[in-house]
Amino acid sequence: MKVYRIPEQLDTLVFDIDGTLYTNPLYVFEQVDAQVRHFAHVTGVSEKKARWQIHRYRKTWSEQNGGKKISLGNTLVAFGIPIEESIRWRNTLLEPDRYLKRDEKLRAAIEKLGSAYRMVCVTNNPVVAAKKTLAAIGVDDLLPDVVGLDTCNKSKPAREPLDAAMKITGSEYGNCLSVGDRYDIDLALPLELGMGGILVDGAEDIYGLFEILGKSR
C-alpha cells in the first residue's frame, strides 16, 4: 500500500474493483486474456499473434507517453474495436464466479467504511459485469453504486466516469479518496483533480483501510 494523499475533509471513497477489492492474479489476467482471445477470433488471427499485437501496442504507447499505461478498452479502440463493442464482449465473456469467492474480511471492512463514508465504485468493466464481481466477493449489497464502462462509454483514465461518481455521491473532488491498484489508471487523474489517492496491492490492504483513514485525521 502507498498513501499519496488523504483529504482533510474526506467524505467519499471511490473504489476500483478488479485487483483492488479482491486478490486473484489469475482472474485479473483472465479478464484481459478472454477479450484478447475473442479479439483473435473476430479478426481472424491466432491467439498468440493477438496477444503479441496487444502487448506491442501497449508497450509502445507506454514508451511514447512517459511510462504511463493504457487500458485494454482504449487499446482495443486503436484496433478498431469501439467501446460499445468492448462492453458487449465483457458482459458476455467475464465469469467472476469461476475464480472468486465471498470474502468475509472484506465485507466487514466495507461495512465499517460505509458507516463513516459515502462509497462508489468506478470500473473499466460494464456495470453488469462489475456487479457480478461484487456479488461473487459478497459485497454487492454494500456497494450498490457502480460507474462502469457503459455509464459514459469512457475508459479510465478519463474524467467523465469520475464526474458521474460525483453526481451519484453528491461529493466534490477535494473531499474524495480514490482507491485502486494501478497508479496510471486509478490514481493519476484523481490526484490531478484534487482527490486523495491510495495505491493498494489487493483486498488485504482494504481490510485495514478504516484504521488508516482514522489515523490520518
N, CA, C and O of each residue as an XYZ file, in Angstrom:
868
protein
N       0.842     -1.196      0.000
C       0.000      0.000      0.000
C       0.875      1.243      0.000
O       1.893      1.307      0.689
N       0.459      2.231     -0.787
C       1.138      3.517     -0.781
C       0.098      4.631     -0.704
O      -0.787      4.727     -1.554
N       0.216      5.461      0.315
C      -0.707      6.577      0.502
C      -0.119      7.814     -0.164
O       0.966      8.266      0.200
N      -0.836      8.355     -1.135
C      -0.390      9.562     -1.814
C      -0.958     10.814     -1.156
O      -0.237     11.783     -0.922
N      -2.234     10.787     -0.865
C      -2.867     11.948     -0.235
C      -4.198     11.508      0.348
O      -4.927     10.728     -0.264
N      -4.513     12.015      1.542
C      -5.825     11.790      2.142
C      -6.434     13.161      2.435
O      -5.851     13.935      3.194
N      -7.584     13.478      1.856
C      -8.197     14.799      2.074
C      -8.501     15.051      3.545
O      -8.850     14.130      4.283
N      -8.367     16.290      3.956
C      -8.662     16.648      5.342
C     -10.145     16.476      5.650
O     -10.506     16.038      6.742
N     -11.006     16.819      4.691
C     -12.450     16.704      4.884
C     -12.994     15.538      4.050
O     -13.891     15.711      3.226
N     -12.445     14.380      4.275
C     -12.817     13.209      3.498
C     -14.240     12.764      3.800
O     -14.600     12.560      4.959
N     -15.058     12.611      2.741
C     -16.416     12.105      2.961
C     -16.806     10.995      1.984
O     -17.846     10.359      2.159
N     -15.984     10.753      0.955
C     -16.357      9.791     -0.082
C     -15.162      8.949     -0.512
O     -14.061      9.464     -0.708
N     -15.399      7.641     -0.657
C     -14.389      6.720     -1.154
C     -14.796      6.248     -2.547
O     -15.931      5.822     -2.761
N     -13.868      6.327     -3.484
C     -14.093      5.883     -4.853
C     -13.221      4.650     -5.087
O     -11.999      4.757     -5.188
N     -13.850      3.490     -5.172
C     -13.118      2.235     -5.291
C     -13.029      1.754     -6.736
O     -14.024      1.741     -7.461
N     -11.831      1.362     -7.141
C     -11.691      0.471     -8.271
C     -12.147     -0.906     -7.780
O     -12.260     -1.117     -6.572
N     -12.408     -1.832     -8.680
C     -12.867     -3.171     -8.257
C     -11.806     -4.237     -8.504
O     -11.337     -4.876     -7.562
N     -11.427     -4.432     -9.756
C     -10.568     -5.563    -10.112
C      -9.129     -5.340     -9.665
O      -8.495     -4.355    -10.042
N      -8.628     -6.261     -8.863
C      -7.292     -6.139     -8.311
C      -7.239     -5.259     -7.082
O      -6.193     -5.139     -6.445
N      -8.370     -4.637     -6.742
C      -8.456     -3.751     -5.576
C      -9.313     -4.373     -4.485
O      -8.885     -4.453     -3.333
N     -10.513     -4.812     -4.830
C     -11.416     -5.404     -3.845
C     -11.280     -6.916     -3.772
O     -11.949     -7.556     -2.962
N     -10.438     -7.487     -4.592
C     -10.103     -8.905     -4.459
C      -8.653     -9.096     -4.886
O      -8.099     -8.288     -5.631
N      -8.059    -10.162     -4.409
C      -6.686    -10.513     -4.777
C      -6.731    -11.856     -5.494
O      -6.846    -12.905     -4.860
N      -6.642    -11.818     -6.798
C      -6.674    -13.039     -7.599
C      -6.008    -12.750     -8.943
O      -6.689    -12.429     -9.917
N      -4.689    -12.862     -8.999
C      -3.971    -12.545    -10.235
C      -4.459    -13.349    -11.436
O      -4.419    -12.865    -12.567
N      -4.921    -14.579    -11.192
C      -5.387    -15.402    -12.300
C      -6.613    -14.785    -12.969
O      -6.703    -14.751    -14.197
N      -7.567    -14.293    -12.152
C      -8.760    -13.702    -12.745
C      -8.453    -12.335    -13.362
O      -9.038    -11.973    -14.382
N      -7.539    -11.576    -12.751
C      -7.129    -10.313    -13.355
C      -6.563    -10.568    -14.749
O      -6.867     -9.838    -15.693
N      -5.739    -11.605    -14.873
C      -5.179    -11.973    -16.173
C      -6.270    -12.467    -17.121
O      -6.300    -12.079    -18.289
N      -7.163    -13.322    -16.622
C      -8.191    -13.918    -17.471
C      -9.138    -12.876    -18.044
O      -9.593    -13.015    -19.179
N      -9.440    -11.837    -17.278
C     -10.316    -10.786    -17.799
C      -9.743    -10.176    -19.071
O     -10.468     -9.915    -20.031
N      -8.444     -9.956    -19.065
C      -7.781     -9.397    -20.235
C      -7.670    -10.443    -21.336
O      -8.012    -10.185    -22.490
N      -7.190    -11.625    -20.968
C      -6.908    -12.624    -21.987
C      -8.177    -13.136    -22.672
O      -8.147    -13.477    -23.855
N      -9.287    -13.189    -21.938
C     -10.542    -13.617    -22.565
C     -10.922    -12.675    -23.702
O     -11.410    -13.107    -24.746
N     -10.692    -11.384    -23.483
C     -11.007    -10.412    -24.529
C     -10.008    -10.475    -25.681
O     -10.375    -10.308    -26.844
N      -8.753    -10.717    -25.348
C      -7.741    -10.834    -26.396
C      -8.012    -12.071    -27.251
O      -7.861    -12.027    -28.472
N      -8.410    -13.172    -26.614
C      -8.746    -14.379    -27.381
C      -9.931    -14.122    -28.295
O      -9.957    -14.583    -29.436
N     -10.922    -13.379    -27.784
C     -12.087    -13.062    -28.616
C     -11.689    -12.125    -29.754
O     -12.174    -12.263    -30.878
N     -10.821    -11.191    -29.463
C     -10.291    -10.296    -30.499
C      -9.625    -11.111    -31.602
O      -9.789    -10.815    -32.786
N      -8.868    -12.144    -31.210
C      -8.235    -13.021    -32.194
C      -9.284    -13.698    -33.068
O      -9.124    -13.808    -34.283
N     -10.357    -14.147    -32.428
C     -11.412    -14.846    -33.162
C     -12.087    -13.936    -34.190
O     -12.282    -14.328    -35.340
N     -12.440    -12.727    -33.772
C     -13.194    -11.850    -34.677
C     -12.309    -11.232    -35.758
O     -12.811    -10.815    -36.801
N     -11.012    -11.170    -35.522
C     -10.119    -10.580    -36.520
C      -9.411    -11.637    -37.362
O      -8.703    -11.308    -38.313
N      -9.604    -12.909    -37.009
C      -9.060    -13.979    -37.823
C      -7.573    -14.211    -37.686
O      -6.936    -14.717    -38.609
N      -7.002    -13.844    -36.528
C      -5.580    -14.107    -36.285
C      -5.458    -15.137    -35.172
O      -6.440    -15.432    -34.491
N      -4.287    -15.676    -34.985
C      -4.085    -16.641    -33.912
C      -4.100    -15.933    -32.559
O      -3.842    -14.732    -32.471
N      -4.403    -16.687    -31.515
C      -4.395    -16.104    -30.178
C      -3.002    -15.595    -29.830
O      -2.859    -14.547    -29.199
N      -1.988    -16.326    -30.236
C      -0.612    -15.903    -29.971
C      -0.318    -14.559    -30.630
O       0.272    -13.673    -30.012
N      -0.733    -14.412    -31.896
C      -0.485    -13.146    -32.590
C      -1.288    -12.015    -31.964
O      -0.791    -10.896    -31.844
N      -2.522    -12.296    -31.563
C      -3.352    -11.258    -30.940
C      -2.711    -10.767    -29.643
O      -2.668     -9.565    -29.380
N      -2.216    -11.701    -28.838
C      -1.548    -11.308    -27.588
C      -0.338    -10.437    -27.886
O      -0.087     -9.444    -27.205
N       0.410    -10.826    -28.917
C       1.601    -10.053    -29.294
C       1.217     -8.659    -29.785
O       1.864     -7.675    -29.427
N       0.177     -8.571    -30.594
C      -0.250     -7.271    -31.111
C      -0.666     -6.333    -29.976
O      -0.265     -5.170    -29.935
N      -1.473     -6.857    -29.064
C      -1.949     -6.037    -27.948
C      -0.791     -5.637    -27.054
O      -0.685     -4.480    -26.646
N       0.076     -6.591    -26.748
C       1.234     -6.298    -25.890
C       2.142     -5.261    -26.535
O       2.585     -4.322    -25.874
N       2.422     -5.429    -27.831
C       3.321     -4.494    -28.518
C       2.725     -3.089    -28.537
O       3.434     -2.108    -28.315
N       1.412     -2.992    -28.803
C       0.792     -1.665    -28.846
C       0.877     -0.990    -27.472
O       1.238      0.183    -27.378
N       0.546     -1.725    -26.417
C       0.549     -1.137    -25.077
C       1.962     -0.752    -24.661
O       2.165      0.282    -24.024
N       2.934     -1.576    -25.016
C       4.332     -1.279    -24.683
C       4.805     -0.032    -25.413
O       5.434      0.841    -24.816
N       4.501      0.051    -26.708
C       4.905      1.218    -27.492
C       4.217      2.480    -26.994
O       4.839      3.536    -26.881
N       2.925      2.360    -26.698
C       2.179      3.518    -26.190
C       2.798      4.021    -24.894
O       2.961      5.225    -24.697
N       3.142      3.084    -24.010
C       3.753      3.459    -22.734
C       5.076      4.177    -22.951
O       5.349      5.189    -22.304
N       5.900      3.661    -23.858
C       7.197      4.278    -24.138
C       7.035      5.684    -24.699
O       7.865      6.558    -24.447
N       5.965      5.904    -25.462
C       5.744      7.209    -26.082
C       5.007      8.187    -25.167
O       4.843      9.361    -25.500
N       4.569      7.690    -24.018
C       3.800      8.536    -23.095
C       4.390      8.522    -21.686
O       3.665      8.460    -20.694
N       5.692      8.580    -21.622
C       6.377      8.748    -20.350
C       6.204      7.620    -19.370
O       6.280      7.838    -18.161
N       5.969      6.400    -19.866
C       5.826      5.251    -18.978
C       4.419      5.022    -18.469
O       4.185      4.078    -17.715
N       3.473      5.866    -18.866
C       2.087      5.670    -18.447
C       1.528      4.392    -19.055
O       2.078      3.867    -20.024
N       0.431      3.891    -18.485
C      -0.204      2.688    -19.001
C      -1.547      3.033    -19.637
O      -2.210      3.991    -19.239
N      -1.932      2.243    -20.622
C      -3.208      2.447    -21.308
C      -4.122      1.258    -21.006
O      -3.663      0.118    -20.937
N      -5.393      1.525    -20.830
C      -6.347      0.466    -20.514
C      -6.563     -0.431    -21.732
O      -6.280     -0.041    -22.865
N      -7.065     -1.629    -21.479
C      -7.363     -2.538    -22.590
C      -8.457     -1.966    -23.478
O      -8.387     -2.082    -24.702
N      -9.476     -1.344    -22.869
C     -10.560     -0.756    -23.655
C     -10.049      0.270    -24.642
O     -10.444      0.264    -25.808
N      -9.168      1.159    -24.184
C      -8.615      2.168    -25.079
C      -7.656      1.546    -26.096
O      -7.527      2.048    -27.212
N      -6.988      0.463    -25.718
C      -6.127     -0.246    -26.659
C      -6.953     -0.848    -27.792
O      -6.586     -0.739    -28.961
N      -8.059     -1.478    -27.442
C      -8.905     -2.086    -28.469
C      -9.485     -1.046    -29.421
O      -9.679     -1.323    -30.604
N      -9.761      0.151    -28.904
C     -10.230      1.230    -29.775
C      -9.213      1.484    -30.880
O      -9.581      1.719    -32.031
N      -7.932      1.433    -30.525
C      -6.872      1.662    -31.508
C      -6.857      0.579    -32.583
O      -6.338      0.796    -33.678
N      -7.427     -0.592    -32.272
C      -7.503     -1.683    -33.243
C      -8.875     -1.744    -33.928
O      -9.209     -2.731    -34.583
N      -9.659     -0.677    -33.767
C     -10.929     -0.613    -34.472
C     -12.102     -1.233    -33.735
O     -13.173     -1.411    -34.315
N     -11.910     -1.568    -32.449
C     -12.996     -2.128    -31.641
C     -13.555     -1.020    -30.758
O     -12.907     -0.645    -29.781
N     -14.734     -0.483    -31.064
C     -15.272      0.625    -30.264
C     -15.611      0.203    -28.843
O     -15.788     -0.981    -28.555
N     -15.696      1.179    -27.973
C     -16.007      0.913    -26.567
C     -17.320      0.146    -26.443
O     -17.440     -0.741    -25.598
N     -18.300      0.477    -27.274
C     -19.593     -0.209    -27.209
C     -19.438     -1.713    -27.438
O     -20.135     -2.516    -26.819
N     -18.520     -2.089    -28.332
C     -18.266     -3.499    -28.593
C     -17.530     -4.143    -27.422
O     -17.812     -5.284    -27.056
N     -16.595     -3.414    -26.844
C     -15.899     -3.918    -25.650
C     -16.887     -4.209    -24.526
O     -16.736     -5.185    -23.792
N     -17.882     -3.366    -24.399
C     -18.905     -3.560    -23.365
C     -19.635     -4.881    -23.589
O     -19.841     -5.649    -22.649
N     -20.022     -5.141    -24.833
C     -20.715     -6.394    -25.131
C     -19.816     -7.595    -24.870
O     -20.270     -8.606    -24.335
N     -18.553     -7.491    -25.242
C     -17.622     -8.587    -25.006
C     -17.515     -8.894    -23.513
O     -17.609    -10.051    -23.102
N     -17.323     -7.872    -22.722
C     -17.102     -8.076    -21.285
C     -18.331     -8.656    -20.602
O     -18.213     -9.531    -19.744
N     -19.498     -8.175    -20.976
C     -20.723     -8.709    -20.364
C     -20.912    -10.188    -20.690
O     -21.498    -10.929    -19.901
N     -20.423    -10.611    -21.836
C     -20.574    -11.999    -22.268
C     -19.451    -12.894    -21.767
O     -19.695    -14.025    -21.348
N     -18.224    -12.392    -21.809
C     -17.055    -13.239    -21.582
C     -16.646    -13.396    -20.123
O     -16.116    -14.442    -19.746
N     -16.876    -12.397    -19.308
C     -16.340    -12.430    -17.949
C     -17.207    -13.288    -17.025
O     -18.429    -13.141    -16.980
N     -16.546    -14.186    -16.288
C     -17.227    -15.116    -15.390
C     -16.552    -15.123    -14.019
O     -15.830    -16.063    -13.687
N     -16.783    -14.087    -13.229
C     -16.092    -13.999    -11.937
C     -16.397    -15.144    -10.984
O     -15.551    -15.493    -10.161
N     -17.581    -15.737    -11.071
C     -17.934    -16.840    -10.180
C     -16.993    -18.026    -10.304
O     -16.867    -18.819     -9.371
N     -16.339    -18.153    -11.434
C     -15.416    -19.277    -11.644
C     -14.093    -19.069    -10.904
O     -13.344    -20.024    -10.698
N     -13.803    -17.838    -10.506
C     -12.497    -17.520     -9.943
C     -12.544    -16.930     -8.533
O     -11.584    -17.059     -7.774
N     -13.646    -16.290     -8.186
C     -13.702    -15.542     -6.939
C     -14.676    -16.172     -5.953
O     -15.574    -16.915     -6.346
N     -14.494    -15.871     -4.672
C     -15.403    -16.358     -3.640
C     -15.665    -15.260     -2.622
O     -14.949    -14.261     -2.561
N     -16.689    -15.462     -1.836
C     -17.095    -14.491     -0.822
C     -15.949    -14.245      0.160
O     -15.292    -15.181      0.615
N     -15.727    -12.987      0.473
C     -14.632    -12.579      1.358
C     -15.224    -11.893      2.587
O     -15.591    -10.719      2.537
N     -15.310    -12.627      3.675
C     -15.940    -12.085      4.876
C     -15.124    -10.949      5.488
O     -15.700    -10.011      6.038
N     -13.803    -11.014      5.403
C     -12.975     -9.924      5.934
C     -13.202     -8.647      5.133
O     -13.276     -7.557      5.700
N     -13.310     -8.784      3.829
C     -13.588     -7.616      3.000
C     -14.956     -7.058      3.336
O     -15.119     -5.843      3.453
N     -15.939     -7.927      3.493
C     -17.289     -7.477      3.807
C     -17.311     -6.680      5.119
O     -17.945     -5.628      5.200
N     -16.619     -7.186      6.136
C     -16.570     -6.477      7.417
C     -15.897     -5.116      7.254
O     -16.324     -4.130      7.854
N     -14.840     -5.067      6.437
C     -14.132     -3.808      6.224
C     -15.001     -2.796      5.492
O     -15.012     -1.617      5.844
N     -15.734     -3.250      4.469
C     -16.592     -2.350      3.704
C     -17.759     -1.858      4.563
O     -18.162     -0.700      4.457
N     -18.299     -2.728      5.406
C     -19.368     -2.309      6.316
C     -18.885     -1.196      7.238
O     -19.588     -0.210      7.460
N     -17.682     -1.364      7.768
C     -17.123     -0.360      8.670
C     -16.879      0.959      7.933
O     -17.196      2.028      8.454
N     -16.328      0.888      6.742
C     -16.090      2.093      5.954
C     -17.403      2.786      5.588
O     -17.487      4.014      5.566
N     -18.419      1.981      5.304
C     -19.719      2.541      4.945
C     -20.400      3.262      6.081
O     -21.298      4.073      5.855
N     -19.984      2.975      7.305
C     -20.556      3.673      8.459
C     -20.028      5.098      8.586
O     -20.603      5.916      9.304
N     -18.935      5.393      7.887
C     -18.300      6.705      8.018
C     -18.227      7.490      6.713
O     -18.099      8.714      6.732
N     -18.308      6.790      5.574
C     -18.097      7.460      4.292
C     -19.133      7.022      3.264
O     -19.664      5.913      3.332
N     -19.415      7.920      2.301
C     -20.138      7.509      1.109
C     -19.179      6.708      0.244
O     -17.971      6.943      0.282
N     -19.695      5.772     -0.531
C     -18.836      4.905     -1.329
C     -19.431      4.689     -2.715
O     -20.648      4.595     -2.876
N     -18.556      4.611     -3.708
C     -18.967      4.339     -5.076
C     -17.820      3.595     -5.764
O     -16.649      3.827     -5.463
N     -18.163      2.716     -6.670
C     -17.151      2.004     -7.454
C     -17.067      2.607     -8.852
O     -18.089      2.902     -9.471
N     -15.854      2.785     -9.339
C     -15.626      3.245    -10.705
C     -14.713      2.227    -11.368
O     -13.579      2.030    -10.933
N     -15.200      1.582    -12.415
C     -14.502      0.458    -13.018
C     -14.485      0.557    -14.533
O     -15.333      1.221    -15.130
N     -13.523     -0.101    -15.150
C     -13.472     -0.158    -16.607
C     -14.260     -1.326    -17.170
O     -14.258     -1.553    -18.380
N     -14.936     -2.070    -16.301
C     -15.872     -3.085    -16.768
C     -17.279     -2.493    -16.837
O     -17.562     -1.522    -16.135
N     -18.156     -3.040    -17.650
C     -19.545     -2.585    -17.662
C     -20.196     -2.830    -16.294
O     -19.709     -3.637    -15.502
N     -21.283     -2.136    -16.035
C     -21.941     -2.226    -14.735
C     -22.392     -3.659    -14.429
O     -22.190     -4.146    -13.317
N     -22.997     -4.331    -15.401
C     -23.477     -5.695    -15.165
C     -22.337     -6.618    -14.781
O     -22.451     -7.378    -13.819
N     -21.231     -6.562    -15.526
C     -20.070     -7.401    -15.231
C     -19.477     -7.051    -13.871
O     -19.078     -7.934    -13.111
N     -19.423     -5.763    -13.572
C     -18.873     -5.323    -12.285
C     -19.712     -5.830    -11.118
O     -19.179     -6.273    -10.100
N     -21.032     -5.761    -11.280
C     -21.901     -6.210    -10.194
C     -21.826     -7.720    -10.002
O     -22.024     -8.211     -8.891
N     -21.542     -8.464    -11.071
C     -21.303     -9.899    -10.928
C     -20.087    -10.144    -10.042
O     -20.088    -11.039     -9.198
N     -19.054     -9.339    -10.246
C     -17.841     -9.477     -9.436
C     -18.118     -9.120     -7.983
O     -17.693     -9.836     -7.076
N     -18.822     -8.026     -7.757
C     -19.144     -7.619     -6.387
C     -19.992     -8.676     -5.691
O     -19.832     -8.910     -4.493
N     -20.885     -9.311     -6.427
C     -21.705    -10.381     -5.852
C     -20.845    -11.589     -5.510
O     -21.048    -12.227     -4.477
N     -19.885    -11.904     -6.374
C     -19.029    -13.071     -6.150
C     -18.189    -12.923     -4.889
O     -17.930    -13.907     -4.196
N     -17.759    -11.694     -4.586
C     -16.947    -11.493     -3.381
C     -17.800    -11.094     -2.171
O     -17.276    -10.897     -1.075
N     -19.121    -10.975     -2.379
C     -20.039    -10.812     -1.260
C     -20.260     -9.405     -0.761
O     -20.610     -9.220      0.405
N     -20.063     -8.379     -1.627
C     -20.249     -7.001     -1.163
C     -21.168     -6.199     -2.085
O     -21.195     -4.970     -2.010
N     -21.914     -6.871     -2.945
C     -22.764     -6.144     -3.891
C     -23.835     -5.318     -3.196
O     -24.205     -4.250     -3.683
N     -24.340     -5.804     -2.055
C     -25.361     -5.043     -1.335
C     -24.771     -3.843     -0.598
O     -25.482     -2.881     -0.308
N     -23.479     -3.898     -0.295
C     -22.817     -2.810      0.413
C     -22.284     -1.741     -0.529
O     -22.056     -0.600     -0.127
N     -22.086     -2.124     -1.794
C     -21.569     -1.203     -2.810
C     -22.506     -1.208     -4.019
O     -22.139     -1.688     -5.092
N     -23.711     -0.673     -3.843
C     -24.689     -0.733     -4.935
C     -24.430      0.257     -6.063
O     -24.915      0.065     -7.178
N     -23.670      1.316     -5.788
C     -23.448      2.359     -6.792
C     -22.176      2.066     -7.588
O     -21.074      2.037     -7.040
N     -22.353      1.851     -8.878
C     -21.238      1.496     -9.752
C     -21.269      2.370    -11.005
O     -22.284      2.453    -11.696
N     -20.157      3.008    -11.280
C     -19.944      3.705    -12.550
C     -19.084      2.781    -13.398
O     -17.947      2.476    -13.039
N     -19.633      2.336    -14.528
C     -18.923      1.379    -15.358
C     -18.576      1.918    -16.724
O     -18.847      3.076    -17.040
N     -17.976      1.072    -17.525
C     -17.573      1.451    -18.871
C     -18.761      1.921    -19.703
O     -18.616      2.784    -20.569
N     -19.936      1.353    -19.439
C     -21.121      1.716    -20.207
C     -21.878      2.909    -19.632
O     -22.871      3.347    -20.213
N     -21.425      3.439    -18.502
C     -22.077      4.626    -17.940
C     -21.803      5.854    -18.809
O     -22.707      6.637    -19.102
N     -20.550      6.008    -19.213
C     -20.152      7.167    -20.021
C     -19.522      6.773    -21.351
O     -19.187      7.631    -22.168
N     -19.362      5.455    -21.564
C     -18.626      4.962    -22.730
C     -17.214      5.524    -22.772
O     -16.669      5.812    -23.837
N     -16.637      5.671    -21.588
C     -15.268      6.152    -21.445
C     -14.517      5.209    -20.510
O     -15.041      4.782    -19.481
N     -13.279      4.893    -20.890
C     -12.440      4.009    -20.095
C     -11.479      4.833    -19.248
O     -10.905      5.808    -19.734
N     -11.298      4.452    -17.988
C     -10.301      5.130    -17.154
C      -8.924      4.977    -17.796
O      -8.629      3.931    -18.374
N      -8.079      5.999    -17.705
C      -8.311      7.267    -17.009
C      -9.051      8.284    -17.891
O      -8.566      8.660    -18.958
N     -10.191      8.707    -17.446
C     -10.982      9.736    -18.118
C     -11.773     10.456    -17.038
O     -12.106      9.867    -16.010
N     -12.069     11.708    -17.266
C     -12.760     12.484    -16.244
C     -14.243     12.131    -16.143
O     -14.829     12.207    -15.064
N     -14.842     11.748    -17.257
C     -16.292     11.528    -17.267
C     -16.770     10.517    -16.217
O     -17.762     10.788    -15.541
N     -16.107      9.360    -16.050
C     -16.554      8.435    -15.005
C     -16.452      9.037    -13.602
O     -17.289      8.762    -12.743
N     -15.436      9.849    -13.376
C     -15.288     10.488    -12.070
C     -16.368     11.544    -11.849
O     -16.894     11.684    -10.745
N     -16.693     12.284    -12.906
C     -17.805     13.247    -12.803
C     -19.108     12.527    -12.461
O     -19.904     13.012    -11.657
N     -19.318     11.357    -13.085
C     -20.527     10.574    -12.802
C     -20.553     10.123    -11.347
O     -21.606     10.115    -10.710
N     -19.389      9.749    -10.829
C     -19.306      9.336     -9.423
C     -19.645     10.491     -8.494
O     -20.296     10.297     -7.467
N     -19.202     11.699     -8.855
C     -19.504     12.867     -8.025
C     -21.008     13.142     -8.013
O     -21.561     13.529     -6.983
N     -21.671     12.940     -9.161
C     -23.118     13.159     -9.224
C     -23.856     12.151     -8.351
O     -24.837     12.497     -7.692
N     -23.388     10.914     -8.346
C     -24.040      9.873     -7.543
C     -23.910     10.163     -6.057
O     -24.874     10.033     -5.302
N     -22.710     10.559     -5.641
C     -22.442     10.726     -4.202
C     -22.760     12.123     -3.696
O     -22.913     12.330     -2.492
N     -22.861     13.090     -4.617
C     -23.083     14.468     -4.191
C     -21.854     15.079     -3.561
O     -21.957     16.077     -2.848
N     -20.702     14.507     -3.807
C     -19.466     14.990     -3.209
C     -18.706     15.886     -4.175
O     -19.133     16.104     -5.309
N     -17.570     16.402     -3.707
C     -16.664     17.207     -4.522
C     -15.316     16.514     -4.559
O     -14.968     15.760     -3.650
N     -14.563     16.771     -5.610
C     -13.286     16.094     -5.763
C     -12.386     16.232     -4.539
O     -11.744     15.268     -4.121
N     -12.342     17.416     -3.977
C     -11.449     17.667     -2.847
C     -11.790     16.892     -1.599
O     -10.988     16.835     -0.666
N     -12.974     16.291     -1.563
C     -13.403     15.518     -0.388
C     -13.426     14.015     -0.658
O     -13.970     13.241      0.130
N     -12.830     13.612     -1.780
C     -12.891     12.204     -2.178
C     -11.508     11.555     -2.170
O     -10.483     12.214     -2.339
N     -11.522     10.257     -1.971
C     -10.306      9.462     -1.999
C     -10.472      8.331     -3.011
O     -11.415      7.546     -2.918
N      -9.561      8.249     -3.971
C      -9.580      7.168     -4.950
C      -8.693      6.031     -4.454
O      -7.551      6.250     -4.050
N      -9.232      4.815     -4.489
C      -8.504      3.640     -4.022
C      -8.417      2.653     -5.181
O      -9.447      2.196     -5.678
N      -7.204      2.316     -5.620
C      -7.045      1.410     -6.745
C      -5.693      0.741     -6.751
O      -4.814      1.071     -5.955
N      -5.536     -0.208     -7.662
C      -4.288     -0.981     -7.722
C      -3.373     -0.575     -8.871
O      -2.280     -1.125     -9.006
N      -3.803      0.395     -9.717
C      -2.973      0.839    -10.830
C      -2.854      2.354    -10.783
O      -3.852      3.065    -10.902
N      -1.633      2.848    -10.609
C      -1.455      4.286    -10.445
C      -1.963      5.055    -11.659
O      -2.773      5.970    -11.515
N      -1.497      4.695    -12.850
C      -1.846      5.473    -14.042
C      -3.333      5.433    -14.354
O      -3.894      6.416    -14.839
N      -3.976      4.303    -14.080
C      -5.385      4.141    -14.432
C      -6.309      4.649    -13.332
O      -7.321      5.288    -13.620
N      -5.972      4.374    -12.074
C      -6.887      4.639    -10.962
C      -6.577      5.902    -10.155
O      -7.473      6.462     -9.523
N      -5.314      6.360    -10.167
C      -4.933      7.421     -9.234
C      -4.420      8.706     -9.881
O      -4.666      9.791     -9.353
N      -3.722      8.615    -10.997
C      -3.063      9.798    -11.549
C      -4.046     10.941    -11.808
O      -3.821     12.064    -11.356
N      -5.120     10.668    -12.522
C      -6.092     11.719    -12.823
C      -6.830     12.188    -11.573
O      -6.955     13.398    -11.379
N      -7.327     11.295    -10.713
C      -7.949     11.768     -9.477
C      -7.043     12.699     -8.671
O      -7.514     13.698     -8.128
N      -5.755     12.383     -8.587
C      -4.832     13.252     -7.854
C      -4.718     14.609     -8.535
O      -4.642     15.635     -7.860
N      -4.704     14.625     -9.864
C      -4.656     15.890    -10.600
C      -5.902     16.731    -10.324
O      -5.836     17.960    -10.296
N      -7.029     16.063    -10.121
C      -8.299     16.763     -9.895
C      -8.485     17.180     -8.440
O      -9.507     17.770     -8.090
N      -7.508     16.879     -7.595
C      -7.586     17.295     -6.197
C      -8.082     16.239     -5.233
O      -8.247     16.509     -4.044
N      -8.321     15.036     -5.736
C      -8.738     13.945     -4.869
C      -7.542     13.380     -4.129
O      -6.392     13.644     -4.482
N      -7.832     12.592     -3.089
C      -6.789     11.825     -2.461
C      -6.560     10.556     -3.247
O      -7.315     10.238     -4.166
N      -5.509      9.823     -2.883
C      -5.227      8.587     -3.582
C      -4.468      7.598     -2.728
O      -3.519      7.962     -2.032
N      -4.889      6.342     -2.782
C      -4.170      5.258     -2.119
C      -4.017      4.120     -3.114
O      -4.994      3.650     -3.697
N      -2.777      3.686     -3.298
C      -2.470      2.556     -4.174
C      -2.409      1.287     -3.330
O      -1.664      1.219     -2.352
N      -3.195      0.285     -3.710
C      -3.245     -0.951     -2.940
C      -2.758     -2.130     -3.783
O      -2.679     -2.053     -5.009
N      -2.436     -3.217     -3.088
C      -1.991     -4.438     -3.750
C      -3.081     -5.491     -3.826
O      -2.866     -6.577     -4.365
N      -4.264     -5.171     -3.282
C      -5.360     -6.127     -3.298
C      -6.234     -5.973     -2.071
O      -6.120     -5.004     -1.320
N      -7.110     -6.951     -1.885
C      -8.115     -6.855     -0.829
C      -7.510     -6.760      0.561
O      -8.087     -6.126      1.444
N      -6.362     -7.378      0.766
C      -5.755     -7.360      2.097
C      -5.486     -5.939      2.579
O      -5.544     -5.664      3.777
N      -5.195     -5.050      1.655
C      -4.963     -3.656      2.039
C      -6.260     -2.939      2.396
O      -6.242     -1.949      3.127
N      -7.379     -3.433      1.887
C      -8.672     -2.823      2.217
C      -9.093     -3.188      3.639
O      -9.799     -2.422      4.296
N      -8.662     -4.351      4.111
C      -9.085     -4.813      5.433
C      -8.788     -3.781      6.525
O      -9.588     -3.601      7.443
N      -7.654     -3.114      6.428
C      -7.269     -2.160      7.467
C      -7.418     -0.712      7.061
O      -6.864      0.175      7.710
N      -8.168     -0.458      5.985
C      -8.262      0.911      5.463
C      -8.964      1.852      6.440
O      -8.581      3.015      6.564
N      -9.987      1.358      7.131
C     -10.718      2.228      8.078
C      -9.773      2.787      9.124
O      -9.823      3.974      9.444
N      -8.914      1.933      9.657
C      -7.985      2.371     10.696
C      -6.961      3.373     10.143
O      -6.600      4.337     10.818
N      -6.501      3.136      8.916
C      -5.536      4.054      8.301
C      -6.166      5.424      8.107
O      -5.537      6.445      8.386
N      -7.405      5.452      7.631
C      -8.087      6.726      7.429
C      -8.351      7.428      8.747
O      -8.282      8.654      8.831
N      -8.654      6.653      9.774
C      -8.880      7.238     11.089
C      -7.625      7.873     11.654
O      -7.685      8.926     12.289
N      -6.486      7.233     11.424
C      -5.212      7.751     11.935
C      -4.814      9.035     11.225
O      -4.059      9.845     11.763
N      -5.331      9.216     10.004
C      -4.946     10.395      9.243
C      -5.651     11.652      9.712
O      -5.270     12.762      9.342
N      -6.668     11.479     10.516
C      -7.438     12.654     10.946
C      -6.754     13.370     12.103
O      -7.262     14.379     12.591
